[in-house]
Every structure is written in C-alpha cells, then in structure tokens.
Amino acid sequence: MKTIDLIRHENLLQLISEAGSVQAVASKAGKSNAQISQLKTRSTHSGTGKPRSVGDMLARELEKAFNKPPRAGFFV
C-alpha cells in the first residue's frame, strides 16, 4: 500500500507535467520555484534529515489552485 507521502509526490509530479514546469506550478499556487523544486526532488530537509514532502496545508492549496477535488481526491 502506498503512503500518503508517496501518493502526494506522484500527484505533484503529475501536476508539474500537466502545468508544463515547476515554475508554472509554483506561480499558480503562489509558492516559490525553490519550494516546488525541493518537493519534486524530495530533497533532504536540513533540520530533520527527512525528505521534503507535501503537507496537509500545501495539499489543500494545490487542490484549490488546480481545481482538484478536495481531500478524498487528488492529494488525499
């Protein structure tokens, strides 16, 4: 069974593909290119040492920005 982190990462990659670029996703969601890029590559968080992942708040923001169904839909 896939974890929520994996599902959200796959869905982020799908959004980037649909939008055409990291920059397009960042712009539409009102986030920085660096933030979306770090989530895309799952770069390690310097404070925790864990891979960066899409949290609940960002998931809701992305759903809203891209008109995806909330919670039970695109970003779980």
N, C-alpha and C positions, 0 to 999 in steps of 0.2 A: 504494500500500500504506500502511495506517495505521501510525503509530509506536506504540510501547508507551505513550508518554505520552498520546496521543490515545485509545487503547483504554481505558486506566485511567481517564481523565477521563470518558469516556462511561459506563463502568461505575459510577463514583462517582455520576454524575447519576442513573443507574438505581436505585442503592441508596437515594439520597435520596428518589426518587419512591416506591419500594416501602415505605420506612420512614415516609414522610409528612412528614419535615422534616430539616433539617440537625441539629437538636438530637437527634432520635431516633437518627440515625446516630452522632453523637458520643457519646451516652450509652451505646449498646450496644457501641461499640468502645472505650470508656474514654478518649476523646480530648476536647479542648476544642471548644466550638462554634466558636470563632475559627479553630482549625486546619482543621476540615472546611469552614467557610465560605470560607477563603482558598484551599483546594484547589478548591472548587466554582467560584469566580470566577477561578481561575488568577491571583491577584494576584501582582504582581512581588515577588520576594524582595529585600529591601533590600541584602543583602550581595553577591548575584551579579547582580542585574538581570534574572534569568530568571524566567519564570512558575513558580509553585509547582506541583509535580506529585506524584503518589502514587509513593513509592519502594518498593523491594522489601520492606522490613520492614513498612511500613504495609499494603501489598497483602496480605501473609500474615496480618496481624492482622485486616483487614477480612474476608478469606475465612473465617477461623476464627469471628469474631463473627457472621457472617451465614450460616454453614453452606454456603459456596460451595465448589465443587471447587478444590483447591489447584493452584497454578502453571499447569498446562495448561488450567485452567478460566477462572474469572471474571476474575481480574486478571492473567493471563498470567505 
